[in-house]
Amino acid sequence: MAQTYANSWSQAAAGLTATSHTRAGAFRWGVVLVLTAIWIGGGLALWWGEGPTEAIYRTLGAVSMWDQYFSTDEPLREVVRFAAIAAPAVGLLFAFSGQLGRSLARMFNLGAAHHIVIAGDSPAALSLALDCRKSRDAVIVIAEGLPEETALGLRRKGVIVLEGDATQLETLRTARAHHAAHVVAFEPDDTANLQIEAAVRRLVGDARRKRPIGVHVATRSAMLLREAREMRSAQMRTKKALASIDPKPFSLEEMAGRALIQRESQTLLSVAQELGQDRVHVVFFGFDAGAEAVAERVLMSLWSAHFQAPRLTVLAPNPDLVEAGFRARHREAFAHPHIWSADIAFLPFDWAAASIGQELLDSVEQARGRPTAVVVSTGADPGNIHLAIALKRACNHGLRWPVPIYMRESSQSEFSQQYARGDETAELDAYLQAFGAHQVNSTRARIIEGWLDRGAAISHEHYNKGLGQRDPMSMKELQSAMRDWSDVLETYRAANRAVSDAAMTKAWDAGWRPAGKGEKGDTAPSVPEDIMPRMAEREHDRWMAERLMAGWRPTLDEEKRNNDLMAHDKLVPWSALTEADKNNDVVQVRASMDVARLLHKEGFVRR
């Protein structure tokens, strides 16, 4: 059973918050009206024979419990008497119950612990809060200027909403952040999120905790994300990591890109094979942060033993500016062509000034070859929808580009739910599929529990223990591998994330696909011995690409590996490796197969 983040006080506060803001007005008024009707109607019926004035007098007298309402065997008089007493009492109770519940919730919240604090009012932050409440977590949201109806809706779900600045210590103290299980800094400004992490650190001080507070820091800058993660590793290497705080920088864009590659890698490889291509070639329309995250994951993970290195083509209104930015962020990926250089080209296309037609498809094919897939991510949902529709029509005109089209969306739209459902036909044709919406991406599983890193933890366990020559890990071992993941340095985390993302590619190379509905799958798929050497060599190529993309460089003559300077002595061609080094790549191939088993517990069948 999944862990619930709450103690009894925070659970009580959440329950009282939901109860005191519930939509029970009709029920409450109905009870009062029924009691009043019994009182007035019954009293008038009981005394009407003595005249209207006397009947009204005696009916109202039921409130004062007039003598003639006592010592009687008539049931109607008893009912009228109790209804007369209950109507005003219940009315007063209902009138003050909402305020009473809110006051009690604030009192119980003073003892809240092991709960979740979310700082931010973006749709993604609120989506995370509601998803956590589905798991019965106690959640406190800190927000400034949240619309009243939005705040009311959250409170009705049991979310405690505090108005204030989350970068201030007193606001975090009120939210009991120093006693929380997790704090999520989810403001739209990266600087504010880093300030929230620092404020939580100051608030906790030197207090020791049995389990550190997970401080999840949202970042929109890919470079800042990398630096924040490296800073965490530097603290661990110098033994300055605070036992009370566990910083966990994250990016929704990176999560969306990783999830897409994990889910779609076998589809892309199968399309490339069916089209007779020599490599996976992804064409990007637009290159915002979401598109760049997908591009990074393709270059780091989508390496198959049956194909050449992946290729990317980017179409943008200002290709020179976009290319300069990408090269600046990934300098090492272009600085060492003797071992690998990222195969990515930037071509001009302004979708606001030109339409998508056969001429555009011709120019892309002539310059870079036919694509395996298309990613549409311009930075705005309406633009993505417009381009995706136009592309689907153009690609299916004579089956010109019968490839999947992945449309980025920040929030699920009616269009995506109706028309971007994925491949719904057996024929090879172009189809739309949406990815990246906060409803799918900003979830408890991905942010709080770190489910996308489950496979990375298994990969690290393989490498750490040298499990290349042993039997596949048991499912119990797979599930327990996350225990020590929080102690892994970021440089190894990044490398093992890429191994995890490549798991389904390795399964495809070994001749396996996930079992479909009604199929009996093999829960321990193996790698044929005749292809293992080629897969291990390709794994080394993939690893070098990931290290270079992450900012590492080869060591100079006589230079030893240096983690601080990000210099690695194994960034050399396959032929220059020792047998022990080559076996490490065998280990990672086997690790990928175990990751695939965890991702698809229903098993695999031969493709």
N, C-alpha and C positions, 0 to 999 in steps of 0.2 A: 504494500500500500504506500502511495506517495506521501512524503512528509508534508504536514501542514505547518505553515509558519504563523504561529500565534501562541499566546498563553491564555489562561482562563480569563484574565482581566481584559486583554485585547479582544478576545472572542465576545465577551459580554458587551464591550463598547461597540463592536461592529453590529451585534444583534440589536442593541437598543437604538443605534443610529438608523438601521433599516426600519425598525418598528415605529419609531417616532416620526418617520417621514413617509410612511406607507400611504398608498391611495385608499384609505378606509373611510373617507368622508361620507359616502353614500350609506355604508353600513352603519356608521355611528348615528347619523341622522335618522336612519330607519328604525333603530332600536328606540331612540327617544320618542319618535312619532308613534310607534306602536304602543309604548307604555302610556303616552298621553291619551291616545285614542281609547285605550281600555279604561283609563281613569275617568275621562270626561264622558265617554259614551256609556260606560257601565253605570256611573253615578246618575246621569240624567234618566236612564232607563229605570233605575231602581226607585227614584223619587218623583218621577214625572206625574204620577197620579195625584200628588199633593199640590200641583200647580207649578208653572214654569219658574217663578221667582224662588219658591221654596226648594225646587229641584236643583237650581244653580247654587243656592246657598249651601245646601247639604253636600253637594258634589265637591265644592271647593273646601268644605269643612273636612274632607277626608285627609287633607294635608296635615291638619292639626290633630288628627286622630280623635275626632268627636266621639262622645260616649256611645252613640248609637251604632258606631262601627265596631264596637267591641262586644264580647259576650253574645255572639250571634251564631246561629247554625246555618245561615245562608251563605253558600260559597261565593255568590256574586259580591257580597259586601266585603268579604276577605280579599277577593281579587282586586276590587276597586281600591281598597285601603293600601294594599302593597304597591299597586301601580302608581298611586298618588305620591307615595313616599319615594319610590324608585326613580320616577321621571326626573325630578330636579337633581337628585343625587348623581344619577348616571350622566345627566347632561353636564354637570360641573366636572365630573371625573374625565369625561371625554374632552372637555374644553381645555383642560390642563395637562392631559396625558402626553401630548406631543412635546410641550416644553419640559415636562418632567422627564421624559425619555431622553431628550437632548442633554439636560443637566446631568442625569445619571451617566450618560455615555461619556461626558467630559470627565466626570469623577473616576469612572472605571479606567479611562485612558491614562490616568496618572500612574497606573501600575502596569501599563502595556509593556510587553517584552517579546522577543523572538518574532516580531511582526515584519512587515515590508513597508518601507517609506519610499514614495515616488515623488520626486521634485520635478514638476513640469505640467503644462496644461495642453500639450499638443495632442492631436488625435491618437498618435502612437502611444503616448504616455497613458492616456485614459483607457485605451484599448488594453494595455498591459494590466492596469488596475482592475478592470472588470474580469479579465481572464484569471487573475490571481484569486478573485472572489469566488470564481467557479470552483476552485479547489479549497474553498473555505479558509483561505488565508485572511488574516487581519491586515487591512491595507489603509495607510494614511497617505493622502495626496496633498502636497504643498503646492499651491498655485496662487498667482496674483491675477485679479481681474477675470476670473472664471465666470461666464454667464450664469445667472441665477438658476435658470432652468437646467443647465448642464450639471451644476453642482447638486441640485435637487435630485436629478436622475441618479447621480452617483451615490448620494446618501440613501436613496431608496434601495440600493443594492447592498448597503452596509459599508460603503467606503466612507471613511472619515475625511472630510475636506477641511484643510486649514488654509486660511488666507495669510500670505506672508512671503517674505523673501527667503528662499531656501539657502542663500549664501550666508545668512546671518546665524550666529550661534544660538540665539534665543529661540528662533523659529525651529531650528533642528531639535533644540532641547524640548520644546513643547511637543514636538512629534515623537519624542522619545527615541531619536535616531541612535543615541549612544547605547540603547538596549535592543536595537533591532537585529533581525537576522540578516536582512539585506536592505541596502539603501541604493536606489536607482536615481542617478543624476541625469534627468531627461529634458533639460532646458534646450531651447533651440540654439543657444549660444555655447560653443565649445568652451570658451573661457569661463562662463558661469558654471559649467559642469565641473571643471577642474577646481574652481573655487569651492564648490560644494564638497568635493572630496577632501580638500584641505581643511574645511570647516569641521567635517566629521572627525578627521584625524585629531584636530585640536580639542574637540568636544570629548573624545574618548580619552585623550591624554595617554598616560602610562598604565592605564587600567588593564589588567590581564583578563582574558576571556578564554573559556574552554574552547570555543570555536570563534574564529575571527569574524568580524562583520564584513560581508561581501559588499563592496562599494562598486557598483556597476556604473561606469562613466561613459555616456554616449558621446561619440565624436563623429563629426561629419567630414573632417579632413583626414584623408588617408595617411598623410605624412605625420600628422599629429597623433593618430592612432598608433602608428609604428613607434614613434618616440615615447609615447606614454607606456607602451608595453616594454620597450627597452629600459625605461626608467625603473619599472617594477623589477626587471631582471637584475639591474645594477644594484638595487637595494638588497636583493636576495644574495647576490654574489659577495657583497661586502658585509653580509650578516646584519644589515640594518633594517630588514623588513620587520615591520611592527606586527607582533602576534595578534594584536587587536583589530587590525585592518587588513583586508585582502583586496587590493585594487583590481578591478576587472574591466579594463577599457573594452568597449565594443562599438561596432558600427552596423546600423541596419542595412546599409548598402552592401557591406561585406557579407553579412548573413544571407541576404537575398541572392548574391552571386554564388556563394558556396552551396546553398540549397538547390539552386538551379543546376549547377554542375553535377552535384551528387545525384539528382533526380533524372537528368537528361543525358548524361554522358553515353549510355548505351544506345539511346536513340540517335545521337549524333554520329556515333561510329557506324551504326547500321545503315544510316542514310548515306554516309560517305562510301561505304562498301557497295550499296545498291547502285549508286551513281557512278561507280568505277573511278572514284577519286583517289589520289595518292596521299591525301592528308585531309584533316578536318580544317575547313576554311569558314570562318565566321565573319559576316559582314555586319558592321554596326552603322545604323542610321542615328546620328547623334552620339555624343560622348560625354555625358554628364557623369556625376560621381557613381551613379548606379551602373552605367555602362562600363566605366573603367574598372569597377569591382569585378564585373563578369569577365572582362578582358584579362585581368590579372589571374583569375582562377583558371581560365582556359590555358594561359601560358604556363602556369605552375603545375597543373594537374592533368590536363587532357593529352597525355602522351601514350600512344598505343604502340605495341610491338609490331603491329601490322601496317602502320602508316608512318609517314615522315612527321617532322615536328609540326605543331599546329600553326596555322596562318590566320592573321587578322587583317581586315580592311575597314577603315573608318571613313565614313562620309560625313562631312561637316561644313557649315558655311565658311568657317575660318580654319581650314586644316593646318596652316602653318602655326597658328597660335596653339591649337590643341596638341599638335605634335611636340612643340617645344615644351609644353607643360608636362606631357607624359615622359619625355626623355629626361627632363630635369628630375622628376620624381623617381625614375628608374635608370639612373645613369649607368650603373654597372651592367645592366641588361644589354647595353650596346657597346660597352668598352672592351669586350674580350671576344671578338669574332672567331678566334682560333679554337674556342671551346663551345661557344653558343652566342648567338645574337637574336634578339626577339624579332620574329618575322611579322612586322606590323607596318602598314602603309596608310597614309592619310590623304584622301582625295577630296576635291571640292564638290559640294552639292548643297544648295540652299533650297530647302523644301518650301520656304515661304515665297520664293520667286520662281520656282520651276516645278513642274509636275513629274510624277514617276511614270516613266514609259519605257518602251523597248530600247530607246536610245541610251538611257541611263544603264540598263542592265547590260547592254552591249559593251559600254565603256568599262564597266567593272570587270566583266569577263575577259576582255582583251588585256586589261592591265594586271589582273590578279588571278584569273581563273574563276570557274563556277563555284558558288558557295555551297556549304553544307547546311548552314543555318543563318538566320537574320535576327539581329537584336535591335529593337527600336527603343531608344531611351534618350529623348531630347531634353528632358528636364521639366516637361509640362505634360500632364495627362491628356488634355485635349489634342495637343500636337501628336502625341504617341498614337492615340486612337485614329486620327486622320491618316497618318502615315501607314499604320498597320493595315487599315482597310484598303488603301491604294496599293500597297505592296502585295496583298493577297490576290487582288484582281490581276495585277501585272504578272506575278509569278505563275499564276494558273492559266495565263493566256498561252495556250499551246503547251502547257506544262513546262514553261520556260525555266523556272526555278522551283521545282517541287520539293520545297524544304520547309521545316518548321519556322515560324516567325514568332519570336518571344517579345511580347509587348510589356514594357515596364509600366506599372501603375503605382501611385503612392497610396491610393485607397480604392477598394473594390467598387466598380461601377456597374450599372445595369448592362452596359455594353459588354464588359468582360464576362459577366456571369452568363450572358445569353449567347455570345458569339466567340469568345476566346476560351473554349473549353478543352482545347487540345485536339489530337488526332481522333476523329470519330468515324473514319472510313478505313477500309482495308487497302484502298488504292494509295499509290505514292503521289501525293499532291501537297500543295502548300496549305498550311492551316495555322490558326492563331492560338497562342497560349499566353496567358498573363502571368506575371511574376512580380514579386516585390511589395505587394499591398501590406499595409501595416496590420490589417486584420489577421493575416497569416504569419507575418514576420515578427511583430512585437507581441510575443507571447511569453507566458511563464516558462514553458519548456525551453525556448531558445535563449531567453535572456537570463532568467533566474537559475534554471537548472543546467543550462549550457549543453543541450542535447546535441547540437552540431559538433561538439568536441568529444562526444563519446567514442567515436572511431579514432580520433587523434590520441586519446588516452590509451587505447588498445595498441596502437602503433608504437607509442612510446614504451609500453610494457614489453613488446617484442624486442625492440632495439636494446632496451636497458638490460634485458636478461639473455640476449642472444638466442632467441628461440627459433632460429632458422632450421635446425635439424630435428626438432621435436614434433610430436603430433599436434594437431590443431587444438587451440585452447577450448576448454569446456565453456558452456554458456554461463556457468557460475563465475568462472574466471573472467569472462568478457564483461559481465555486469559489475564485477568488483574492481575493474581496472581504473575506474574514475577516482578511487579513494585517494591516491597519491598525486593526482593530476594537478592539484593546487600548488604543489611544491616544485613543479617543473619550471625551469627557466624559460623565458619567453622565446629565446632563440630555438629551443627544441620544440616548444609549442607550435611555433609557426611552421617548422619543417614537418611536424607530424600532422598538422591540419591539412597540409597539401597531400600527404600520404593518404589520409582518410578520404579526401575529396576524389582521389584517383582510384579508390577501391573498386567502383563499378567498372571502370576502364580495365582494370586487371582481370576482373571476373569475365568481361567480354573477351579479352585476349585469350583467356584460358578456355574459352568455348562455352561459357555459361550465361544464362539470363535468368532473371527472377521468375519463379513459378507463377503462372497465372491462376485465375480462379478455377477450381476444380482439378488442377494439376497436382500431382504428388511430387514434391520437390526433394532434392538431396540437400540435407542440412549441413553437409561437410564437403563442399565442392573442392576438388583438388586441382593442382596445376600439372598438366602433362610434362613429363621429364624432358621431352625433346624440345619444348618451347621455353623452359625455365631459363636457360642461358640468355636467350634473346630478350626475355622479359626483364631479367636482372640488368642487362646492359641498358635497356630503355629506361628502367627505373633510375639508373645513375644519370642518364641524360636529363630526365625529369627533375631529379634532385638538384642538379647543377642549375637548371633554369630557375627553380624556386629560390635557391640561395642567391643567385645574381639578381633576381627580381626583388628580393628582400633587402638588397643593399650590400651583400657580401662580395668579396673580391678574392682572386687567387693570391696566394702568398708570393712574395718576391723571392729571388735566389737566397737560399740559406735562411729564409724567414720561417719561423714556426707559426703554428696556428695561434691566433690571438682573438679571443671573443670580443674584447673591448674595442679593437680596431676593425672587427668584422672581417678578418682575413682567414681563409681556410686553405689548408694544404692538400685537400682532396678534390679541389676544383681543377681537375685534370681529366684528359680523355680516358676512356675505359681501359685502353691498352696500357696506361701508366699506373694502374692500380695494382696493389698486391692481392694475393688470393684471399687474405683476410678481409680486405676492403670489399672485394667482389662479393664475398659471402654476406657482408652487411646489406648489400642490395637484394640478395636472396631472402634475407630476413624480412626486409620491407615488402617484398612481393607476397610472402606468406602472411605478413601482418595485414596487407590489403585484403586478402581473402577472408581473414577472420573479421575484419571490419565489415565486409560485404555480408557475412553471415549475420552479424548483429543488425544491420540495416534491413535485412530481409529474412526474418525468422521463419517464413513459410517455406524457405528453401529455394533451390535453383534446379533448372533443367537444361539439357544441352540445347544450344541454339541452332 
